[in-house]
Amino acid sequence: MTAHKHLNNVATLELDTEKCVGCGICATVCPHGVFVIESGKARVTDKNRCMECGACALNCPAEAVTVEKGVGCASAVIRGWLTGSEPSCDCSGGECC
Amino acid sequence: MSDCCCSTGSKRPSCCCSDSCGADERARSVSTTLTLRDRFGGFKVRWGVNRMNYTVDPGLYAVGNPAAESPVLVTANYKLTFDTVRSNLAGIDCWLLALDTKGVNVWCAAGKGTFGTDEVVNRIEQVGLAKVVAHRELILPQLCASGVNALEVKRRSEFAVTFGPIRAADIKEFINSGFTATPEMRTARFTFADRLVLTPVEFASAAKASAPVLALLFLLNLVAARQFGSKDFIAYLGALLVGTVVTPALLPWIPGRAFSWKGWLLGFIWTALISWGFGWLSPSARMIGVGYLLLLPSVSAYFAMNFTGSSTYTSFSGVIKEMKLTIPAIAASAVAGAVLILIKTFARG
């Protein structure tokens, strides 16, 4: 399968290995296989694959993962600019995902 | 539904629960086979028709003949999602809990929080799940994890969460293998077929957005020296199709990373070919040709950029970076192109 890649060096994902308890939930929930668990700790394999969905940070029991969660959707961003609100998938009144 | 009238026995009004009596009175039973009507409904929403209003009632549904020990799967109440899930459950006895995600699919609803911890906990309470099943386990779709904190669900409802596979097609294998998901089941794909199925709605909304432009050109034609005709329409329609269908379909094979760049590149190739074919590159019509070469690739780039929202892999930071580079460039190019075309439209002689 062709691996999709968007822009490099932009993702806001950070892992604090000190805090990590190695439970592995980040590896379970990540839809892009960004995390692996090695000798009892999580490790970020390829940060450029992170799409900032926030699943890892939300489910981490040790607050070891942080990421600025957001929607990777240009039309949501444009709508946010036009309405002066935070870009979100909220499509009340409009068509969206 | 606890107030279901068929639990009273003999007389069953036609108004309700016509197919719920085989299962627990709290749950409506639901088929794993899609009807022609389901398929047609799904086809329509793929074209953007009735898409924001295509729902099933939130609540508990019975698939097959579930018992107190049967697994509980949780999903969204977007009917396209619900239908995809149930059609993949043939031969499985389980409970299907549809959350109120306002008719939005799992991933998008999780992103905006409607498929979230609160809704899971509240819905468990509302359907009285603890009285329907003997165990305390839930299977949630993995893609809801950006909205659902599994530990908090457990703390607040006593139901332990297992994240199931991303795709409904893998649910059966997931259940049969003792609730374990392979790495493939846990990875979001974006195959040619995945992308192609999303293109009709992209094209339909782009066409809708273009209607005012066409109306404006029709009015301009009343006073124009050079009228807009079918050739202009074909050139524009092509640029629209390049941005909304061709670029998404060919996405990983077009060189570069930014969606807008990919759309611009194919849009430029299209416009160059069609301009050459229509003779817009000849000395007398060159202003039209150059005008469209500035305008149409920008149109393709814009609609290709909007496909980031449908993709499974772009981040907010990435999209912002792309937009900051792209939007000034395509806006300037489009305005310059439109000016050239309008000059030619009104220039006499």
Interface residues (C-beta under 8 A of the other chain):
Chain A: M1 T2 A3 H4 K5 H6 L7 N8 V10 A11 T12 I25 T28 V29 C30 P31 H32 G33 R49 C50 M51 E52 C53 G54 A55 L58 N59 P61 E68 K69 G70 V71 G72 C73 A74 S75 A76 V77 I78 P87 S88 C89 D90 C91 E95 C96 C97
Chain B: G48 R51 M52 V104 N105 W107 C108 A110 G111 K112 Q142 L143 A145 S146 G147 V148 N149 A150 L151 F163 I166 P183 R186 T187 A188 R189 F190 T191 S205 L251 P252 W253 R257 A258 F259 M305 N306 T308 G309 S310 S311 T312 Y313 T314 S315 F316 S317 G318 V319 I320 K321 E322 M323
